Amino acid sequence: KWFFFGFVCAMAGVALVSLAGVSELHFSPIGALLGVGAALVWGVYSVLVRQLGHMGYRTIPLTCRIFGYGLLFLLVPAVIEGFPSGLSVWMQPVHLANLLFLGLCASATCFVTWNRAVFLLGPVKTSVYIYATPVITIVSSALILHETMTPIMWLGTVLALGGLILSEHREKEKTTACAVVFCLQQNFLQKTKKVFDKCSRIWYSIKAVSERQAQNRKVWFRTD
């Protein structure tokens, strides 16, 4: 329940932030299908990363392998569409700095931290924090690029953060309930074990008394 409300609220906020300042909205079926396909592939990727973590793969070596295979597969469309301008253009300091930022920060660091979060939290709970991406983007643009924050952006920010809090609220309730059930179960098992131990001691006492009485009867009959 809380997760569903949080999802709707966060998606409304993301839509407001993404569409803020857009005067005309054009729908592209191909673009929509590609967007849905990208979401499905990302979901499958997150689940597979969690499974690989359970199999013992470490975060950084796994991310390096993913990047290596990704580079090999990207060479095919690169050959079809054609490579960008000559190497002389890419050797300029501005372009080199952009490549280093995109490679080290925007790609490698992000994927390593994401994969580690999936290992620790799971794909569902980690994906909830994607709602905060547009919020961080517009806040950073306002602080760094000095862009103006419109009321629509503020409303979208509040909705996205509210959806994130609501989604986490369900997880906390579930975790708390599981903890309570676990404590009650452990308490019940401990009490049951104590009762069983007492019954066992009583049974062995009765059995020992019965055996002594039987031995006494045998001695008495032999004496007679």
WOMORA-V709922 format. One record per residue. OMEGA is omega in whole degrees, -180 to 180 (999 if undefined). Layout:
OMEGA
OMEGA
//
This chain:
-180
180
180
177
178
179
-180
-179
-179
179
176
178
178
179
179
180
-177
-176
180
180
179
-178
-179
-178
-180
-180
178
180
-180
178
178
179
178
178
178
178
177
178
179
180
179
177
178
179
-179
179
180
178
178
179
177
176
177
-180
175
179
178
-169
-173
177
179
179
178
179
179
179
179
178
178
178
179
-180
179
179
-179
177
178
178
-179
-177
-180
179
179
-175
-176
-176
-179
179
-177
178
177
-176
-179
-180
177
178
178
179
179
179
-179
-178
-175
-174
-173
-178
-173
-178
-179
-178
178
180
178
180
179
178
178
177
-173
-172
-174
-176
-176
-177
178
-179
178
-176
174
179
-178
-177
178
179
179
-179
-177
177
178
178
178
-178
-174
-177
178
175
-176
177
179
177
178
179
178
179
178
178
-180
-180
-180
178
177
177
177
180
179
179
178
180
178
-180
180
178
-179
179
179
179
178
179
179
180
179
179
178
179
179
178
179
180
178
178
179
179
178
179
180
179
178
179
179
179
178
-180
179
177
178
-180
179
178
180
179
178
178
179
177
178
179
180
178
-179
179
178
179
179
999
//
